[in-house]
Amino acid sequence: MTDVPEITLNDGHTIPQFGLGVWQAKPEECVDAVAHALKVGYRHIDTAAIYGNEEQVGQAIAESGVPREEVFLTTKLWNDRHRDAPAALEESLARLGVDHVDLYLIHWPVPSQDAYVDAWRSLIELRDAGKATSIGVSNFNEDHLLRVIEETGVVPAVNQIESHPTFQRFDLRQINQAHGIQTEVWSPLGRGEDLENDTVLEIAESVGKTPAQVILRWHIQRGVIVFPKSVTPARIEENFDIWDFELTEGQMKQMIKLNRKNRLGPDPRIFGA
C-alpha cells in the first residue's frame, strides 16, 4: 500500500491528505465503493449525515478487515441540527456502527438561523467527551471562522471548502493558514468541468497521466486535503495513482493561472436561509 502523506492538525492529531468522498453515492453502490477504496489503499473516508449513506460506509469499514484505528472517518452535522448536535452525532455514530468519528464538522454555517456558534460549542463538548477526535467546520467564510474563534476560544482543526482549478480560494486558504486551520477541498475536479481545460490536458499529456490525476496531484502539492468522489472501481484506482510523479514549478504556475472564481456550489453567505 502506498503511504499517503499525513498532515498534522492544530490539535496534534493527524489526517491522511488523500481520501474518498461519498457525496451523492447511492446507498446501494456505496458499500462496494468504500470497500474497493480500502482495498486499493485509501484510509480516509468523508461522509455526512445528509448524504444518506453513513450506514453503508460503516458496513464497508466493518467488513473490510482493515482495523478501525487505521481508517480516518469524517461525518458532518446538518443544517437543521445546529441546536441538537449531541443527538445528531449519536445518530450518526449508530448508523456508522462506531463509538467515535475522527473528525466531526459543522456542514454549513447557515448564518440566517444564527446557531453555528451554539453548534460549535456542542462540538467542543463532544470532542472533550471522546465522541469526535477532532472537530472542524465546512463552508465557513472568514467572518464565520472569526466569530466561533472569538466566542469560544477554540480554533477549528479544518475548514472544508469548495476548491478546484477554476475556483482556487487563495483568500480563504490564507485565512485558514493564518489561524492554523487545515484546508480540505470538495469538488476538487470542478465536477468534471476542469478536466476539459486545455492547460490541464496539455500537462496530462506531458507527464503521461490523466487530467484527473494532474488536478489531484496539484491539490496534493499545494498542501490541501483532498478526497475525490467516485463509485467506479477503475476511477477509484486512477484517482489513487498519483504518487509516482510530481508537477514542476512551471506546471504549478500554469495551474494557478486557471483561477477565474468559478463557484459551482452554494454560497455559504446565503445557503440554508
Secondary structure as UniProt FT lines:
FT   STRAND          6..8
FT   TURN            10..11
FT   STRAND          14..16
FT   STRAND          20..21
FT   TURN            23..24
FT   HELIX           27..40
FT   STRAND          44..46
FT   HELIX           49..51
FT   HELIX           54..64
FT   HELIX           68..70
FT   STRAND          72..77
FT   HELIX           79..81
FT   TURN            82..83
FT   HELIX           85..96
FT   STRAND          101..106
FT   HELIX           111..113
FT   HELIX           116..128
FT   TURN            129..130
FT   STRAND          132..138
FT   HELIX           142..152
FT   STRAND          158..162
FT   TURN            165..166
FT   HELIX           170..178
FT   TURN            179..180
FT   STRAND          182..186
FT   TURN            188..189
FT   HELIX           190..196
FT   HELIX           198..207
FT   HELIX           211..221
FT   TURN            222..223
FT   STRAND          225..226
FT   HELIX           233..240
FT   HELIX           249..256
FT   TURN            257..258
FT   TURN            268..272
//
